[in-house]
Amino acid sequence: GPNAANLVWATFGEAHLLMVLWFALLMKIHELCLKGWERMKVSISSSRGDFPPLPDRRELSVAALGMVAFALFHSFYISPWNNTFKNDERYIPSRIATSMDSYDAAQRAREYFDKQVGHIQHSINSRFTLHPYFSHTVVRKNMRLEQVVNQRLNSFEMQLEKYNTRGFMIEKDKCAMLEFFQDHDIHVPKIIGIYHDKKKAHEKLKAIQSESASYNYPLFLKGCHLTQGGDKGTVAVRMENFTRNGAMERYMLPWIDTKWEQKPLDNNRPWSKTMNKLLATLEPGIAIQGPFRGLRISPENTPLEAKVEVVWGRAYLGLFPEYHDIIALRGGVFEYTRREKGTPEHWTLGNKEDTRLRWLVDGGHMESVWALAEKVARRIGIDEIRVDIFIDPERPEAPAVNEISLSSAHNYLFHSPYLARAWIGPHLKRQLKASGRESGDEEVRMWNAPKIRATTKDVHLQTLAAS
């Protein structure tokens, strides 16, 4: 809800207070140990051989209760907190101060950013134009990644209220997104149908049932207005759902009816209030999509997927949902974070190389993934976007887009502040240029100002020629 950030920091404050109390308890135990040692020395020197008395039962009970309380507090409060504001670089000083591996990872992230700046500049100068819809994000220097996302969504809300523009539909309406991809020659799994009339969606399912042997399975039914994971807006259906007596009437048609009436929600985010206002404007719809035909080799027996962050038309890095400890970087490099149970979102525990995904580089898959992600970003004309891409192990030239995100909550570890800098910098330069002023700040002067695309069409309604 709207007070989530305040609750997070209140919890963090409580955790620090508990750590102080825990430290005080340790000091108390240390004091007891010193007293015991003094008693032992006296005992030895007096040759009586008396063993110093142990702390009494009350003191031991307090120490044990303190340890249990700290363990429970960490499990139920600190660990969830780690997973709330994942990309908050205010964590970084404590990380690098307590771990050499984290220090090394932070250094690598900085060096990688420095190498990518020139490539981002080249993209801005040569092949990228910014759709006007994304030029209204109000930024300032040193904003954190989740703050920039929040400002983006605030700009969407402002433009909805002031101009009735709905560019957010490029992500938040799957029907609009799939139609855009289709119109812009962006490879996606086969689209069987898109329906804004529930009756026609029912009729299509009945038509599929009558010729069920001519389709590849599973098919995917998608509630176009239900893009949040918690909405459970996608269901896989198999051939038996069409051929088994009554299965379609019992399960598939009621699923469409239920999802058609369901209201989309994006709760438990820093931007929930704004996002829910945008989502409330969406009309219901149903998309029917075929499967991705690539070989399923992920640990979950699903298509291998790369989630690629693109800034200003340049693919910056990629994550893998089934391999959370691997980050793909440009130049054929993988970073191995070894996030382990207990600290899955907070620490990097070394860069111990393994070969699980090396074939993606050796086989040319990653170059195709980067190129497809950049194509999506350039066609939309968006400053920052996450593009989720399915990979076919047997055909490196044929990745396919699954979906996109304009408000990603993935954890980019030590790359987060640099993604934010890359996103913010060109906006600051453009704002200064528009005002006729020049900044003396090197952080701003290093960037080029992006060109604004000459279009009045909503983002999801752009034609291929316009983009």
Solvent accessible surface area in square Angstrom, and as a share of the most:
residue,aa,sasa,rsa
1,G,42,0.41
2,P,102,0.64
3,N,90,0.46
4,A,22,0.17
5,A,37,0.29
6,N,100,0.51
7,L,118,0.59
8,V,16,0.09
9,W,80,0.28
10,A,54,0.42
11,T,26,0.15
12,F,56,0.24
13,G,39,0.37
14,E,92,0.41
15,A,2,0.02
16,H,85,0.38
17,L,109,0.54
18,L,40,0.20
19,M,78,0.35
20,V,94,0.54
21,L,101,0.50
22,W,57,0.20
23,F,126,0.53
24,A,53,0.41
25,L,28,0.14
26,L,77,0.39
27,M,98,0.44
28,K,86,0.37
29,I,58,0.30
30,H,95,0.42
31,E,72,0.32
32,L,32,0.16
33,C,82,0.49
34,L,96,0.48
35,K,92,0.39
36,G,14,0.13
37,W,132,0.46
38,E,88,0.39
39,R,112,0.41
40,M,54,0.24
41,K,89,0.38
42,V,86,0.50
43,S,6,0.04
44,I,115,0.59
45,S,91,0.59
46,S,45,0.29
47,S,100,0.65
48,R,154,0.56
49,G,63,0.60
50,D,79,0.41
51,F,153,0.64
52,P,14,0.09
53,P,84,0.53
54,L,139,0.69
55,P,45,0.28
56,D,75,0.39
57,R,207,0.75
58,R,164,0.60
59,E,38,0.17
60,L,98,0.49
61,S,51,0.33
62,V,72,0.41
63,A,12,0.10
64,A,54,0.42
65,L,123,0.61
66,G,21,0.20
67,M,118,0.53
68,V,82,0.47
69,A,46,0.36
70,F,60,0.25
71,A,57,0.44
72,L,96,0.48
73,F,40,0.17
74,H,58,0.26
75,S,64,0.42
76,F,140,0.58
77,Y,104,0.39
78,I,20,0.10
79,S,34,0.22
80,P,68,0.43
81,W,16,0.06
82,N,7,0.03
83,N,74,0.38
84,T,57,0.33
85,F,14,0.06
86,K,42,0.18
87,N,11,0.06
88,D,2,0.01
89,E,40,0.18
90,R,117,0.43
91,Y,10,0.04
92,I,26,0.13
93,P,84,0.53
94,S,60,0.39
95,R,3,0.01
96,I,56,0.28
97,A,84,0.65
98,T,102,0.59
99,S,26,0.17
100,M,136,0.61
101,D,59,0.30
102,S,0,0.00
103,Y,93,0.35
104,D,60,0.31
105,A,4,0.03
106,A,17,0.13
107,Q,83,0.37
108,R,71,0.26
109,A,0,0.00
110,R,106,0.39
111,E,96,0.43
112,Y,18,0.07
113,F,1,0.00
114,D,74,0.39
115,K,145,0.61
116,Q,9,0.04
117,V,19,0.11
118,G,47,0.46
119,H,88,0.39
120,I,0,0.00
121,Q,25,0.11
122,H,115,0.51
123,S,0,0.00
124,I,2,0.01
125,N,82,0.42
126,S,69,0.44
127,R,101,0.37
128,F,6,0.02
129,T,45,0.26
130,L,0,0.00
131,H,8,0.04
132,P,35,0.22
133,Y,7,0.03
134,F,2,0.01
135,S,19,0.12
136,H,68,0.30
137,T,2,0.01
138,V,101,0.58
139,V,11,0.06
140,R,138,0.50
141,K,87,0.37
142,N,121,0.62
143,M,6,0.03
144,R,41,0.15
145,L,11,0.06
146,E,20,0.09
147,Q,44,0.20
148,V,0,0.00
149,V,6,0.04
150,N,48,0.24
151,Q,43,0.19
152,R,1,0.00
153,L,2,0.01
154,N,58,0.30
155,S,6,0.04
156,F,2,0.01
157,E,30,0.13
158,M,71,0.32
159,Q,5,0.02
160,L,20,0.10
161,E,118,0.53
162,K,140,0.59
163,Y,113,0.43
164,N,95,0.49
165,T,41,0.24
166,R,68,0.25
167,G,0,0.00
168,F,2,0.01
169,M,35,0.16
170,I,0,0.00
171,E,16,0.07
172,K,7,0.03
173,D,6,0.03
174,K,19,0.08
175,C,0,0.00
176,A,8,0.06
177,M,6,0.02
178,L,1,0.00
179,E,68,0.31
180,F,3,0.01
181,F,0,0.00
182,Q,105,0.47
183,D,96,0.50
184,H,0,0.00
185,D,104,0.54
186,I,6,0.03
187,H,89,0.40
188,V,17,0.10
189,P,12,0.08
190,K,150,0.63
191,I,26,0.13
192,I,31,0.16
193,G,11,0.10
194,I,36,0.18
195,Y,34,0.13
196,H,105,0.47
197,D,61,0.31
198,K,62,0.26
199,K,142,0.60
200,K,118,0.50
201,A,0,0.00
202,H,35,0.15
203,E,87,0.39
204,K,51,0.22
205,L,0,0.00
206,K,103,0.44
207,A,43,0.33
208,I,0,0.00
209,Q,60,0.26
210,S,96,0.62
211,E,93,0.42
212,S,11,0.07
213,A,88,0.68
214,S,85,0.55
215,Y,44,0.17
216,N,92,0.47
217,Y,41,0.15
218,P,12,0.08
219,L,2,0.01
220,F,51,0.21
221,L,0,0.00
222,K,24,0.10
223,G,0,0.00
224,C,1,0.00
225,H,4,0.02
226,L,1,0.01
227,T,29,0.17
228,Q,23,0.10
229,G,72,0.70
230,G,73,0.70
231,D,10,0.05
232,K,150,0.64
233,G,5,0.05
234,T,61,0.35
235,V,46,0.27
236,A,48,0.37
237,V,4,0.03
238,R,124,0.45
239,M,77,0.34
240,E,74,0.33
241,N,31,0.16
242,F,3,0.01
243,T,76,0.44
244,R,131,0.48
245,N,137,0.70
246,G,27,0.26
247,A,0,0.00
248,M,1,0.00
249,E,90,0.40
250,R,131,0.48
251,Y,125,0.48
252,M,5,0.02
253,L,20,0.10
254,P,52,0.33
255,W,42,0.15
256,I,0,0.00
257,D,52,0.27
258,T,85,0.49
259,K,22,0.09
260,W,35,0.12
261,E,117,0.52
262,Q,50,0.22
263,K,156,0.66
264,P,10,0.06
265,L,90,0.45
266,D,7,0.04
267,N,79,0.40
268,N,127,0.65
269,R,81,0.30
270,P,43,0.27
271,W,11,0.04
272,S,4,0.02
273,K,142,0.60
274,T,16,0.10
275,M,2,0.01
276,N,33,0.17
277,K,88,0.37
278,L,0,0.00
279,L,1,0.00
280,A,82,0.63
281,T,44,0.25
282,L,18,0.09
283,E,127,0.57
284,P,33,0.21
285,G,0,0.00
286,I,0,0.00
287,A,0,0.00
288,I,0,0.00
289,Q,5,0.02
290,G,4,0.04
291,P,10,0.06
292,F,10,0.04
293,R,138,0.50
294,G,3,0.02
295,L,93,0.46
296,R,80,0.29
297,I,69,0.35
298,S,9,0.06
299,P,86,0.54
300,E,123,0.55
301,N,105,0.54
302,T,55,0.32
303,P,15,0.09
304,L,1,0.00
305,E,19,0.08
306,A,0,0.00
307,K,21,0.09
308,V,0,0.00
309,E,4,0.02
310,V,1,0.01
311,V,0,0.00
312,W,0,0.00
313,G,0,0.00
314,R,27,0.10
315,A,0,0.00
316,Y,0,0.00
317,L,0,0.00
318,G,0,0.00
319,L,14,0.07
320,F,1,0.01
321,P,34,0.21
322,E,39,0.17
323,Y,30,0.12
324,H,112,0.50
325,D,31,0.16
326,I,1,0.00
327,I,0,0.00
328,A,1,0.01
329,L,14,0.07
330,R,33,0.12
331,G,70,0.68
332,G,19,0.19
333,V,74,0.43
334,F,13,0.05
335,E,9,0.04
336,Y,9,0.04
337,T,3,0.02
338,R,91,0.33
339,R,35,0.13
340,E,78,0.35
341,K,204,0.86
342,G,40,0.38
343,T,33,0.19
344,P,68,0.42
345,E,37,0.17
346,H,18,0.08
347,W,56,0.20
348,T,2,0.01
349,L,53,0.27
350,G,4,0.03
351,N,61,0.31
352,K,130,0.55
353,E,126,0.57
354,D,45,0.23
355,T,107,0.62
356,R,106,0.39
357,L,5,0.02
358,R,74,0.27
359,W,73,0.26
360,L,0,0.00
361,V,39,0.22
362,D,106,0.55
363,G,37,0.36
364,G,30,0.29
365,H,10,0.04
366,M,8,0.03
367,E,107,0.48
368,S,28,0.18
369,V,0,0.00
370,W,4,0.02
371,A,58,0.45
372,L,19,0.09
373,A,0,0.00
374,E,10,0.04
375,K,49,0.21
376,V,0,0.00
377,A,0,0.00
378,R,59,0.21
379,R,58,0.21
380,I,0,0.00
381,G,0,0.00
382,I,0,0.00
383,D,0,0.00
384,E,9,0.04
385,I,0,0.00
386,R,22,0.08
387,V,0,0.00
388,D,0,0.00
389,I,0,0.00
390,F,30,0.13
391,I,2,0.01
392,D,5,0.03
393,P,27,0.17
394,E,127,0.57
395,R,103,0.38
396,P,42,0.27
397,E,123,0.55
398,A,14,0.11
399,P,11,0.07
400,A,0,0.00
401,V,0,0.00
402,N,31,0.16
403,E,56,0.25
404,I,6,0.03
405,S,11,0.07
406,L,4,0.02
407,S,12,0.08
408,S,12,0.08
409,A,30,0.23
410,H,41,0.18
411,N,6,0.03
412,Y,2,0.01
413,L,7,0.04
414,F,5,0.02
415,H,2,0.01
416,S,1,0.01
417,P,19,0.12
418,Y,32,0.12
419,L,2,0.01
420,A,1,0.01
421,R,59,0.21
422,A,0,0.00
423,W,1,0.00
424,I,7,0.04
425,G,2,0.02
426,P,0,0.00
427,H,0,0.00
428,L,23,0.11
429,K,33,0.14
430,R,40,0.14
431,Q,61,0.27
432,L,26,0.13
433,K,142,0.60
434,A,88,0.69
435,S,60,0.39
436,G,72,0.70
437,R,150,0.55
438,E,122,0.55
439,S,20,0.13
440,G,72,0.69
441,D,47,0.25
442,E,103,0.46
443,E,33,0.15
444,V,8,0.05
445,R,113,0.41
446,M,53,0.24
447,W,1,0.00
448,N,49,0.25
449,A,24,0.19
450,P,8,0.05
451,K,118,0.50
452,I,76,0.39
453,R,14,0.05
454,A,109,0.85
455,T,24,0.14
456,T,145,0.85
457,K,93,0.39
458,D,29,0.15
459,V,0,0.00
460,H,24,0.11
461,L,110,0.55
462,Q,7,0.03
463,T,62,0.36
464,L,82,0.41
465,A,104,0.81
466,A,40,0.31
467,S,41,0.26
